[in-house]
């Protein structure tokens, strides 16, 4: 079993001196970030990382994620630990209060990810990718998209990804070929049909969250070449009904998982 001792005092020093948390707490927006609150978060997530994530680090690397008949599963203990992470609210530290977040400075969300990553890097990539999806939706999503997807992304009930890389397009993102065609008829009219294949999609498929919200880079018909012709599309693993319930599974599939040194538990 991997042990982890959180450097609480070092982290509190960095948050106070380098990040200037006390100055942030003087603003109305971050007034809840008082010393007692900051200390409780740093100590609490350190204990959580040491008690829940660290013990799974070794078994995660030895057994890794498994793909069987299209289903990606994690070793025993991962589902329980992720459930505790969601239930205790660690995913919601810095997200907007209107969508169920705590509205605290992002510095504290970084502290959460730092502790989780030090305890179990492979596992911590799951919430890290969700943070990116939340941020993208918060700043660029429509009001309807925010209302439908953000509350459960913020809570951690659903996870998020970024689908960028293709076999011929990584650092040269402008070379991507995934195509998005508008759907004009039927129940999905007004949406898009995405065609293509992505690789290296961190936590792109797993069984720990009820739904996975993929943010997919693709091109519309007639889009200019290069990076200027790329659009971003929201593609859920399961369609989400207007009442928030999950509908049918979307037509996207994981066909393989990468074998990565040191992070085998990150599918």
PyMOL commands that set and color helices and strands:
alter all, ss='L'
color gray80, all
select helices_A, chain A and resi 8-18+21-25+35-63+78-87+90-92+97-99+106-119+121-140+143-155+173-175+227-229
alter helices_A, ss='H'
color red, helices_A
select strands_A, chain A and resi 66-68+71-73+158-163+179-182+192-195+211-220+230-236+238-240+246-249
alter strands_A, ss='S'
color yellow, strands_A
deselect
rebuild
show_as cartoon
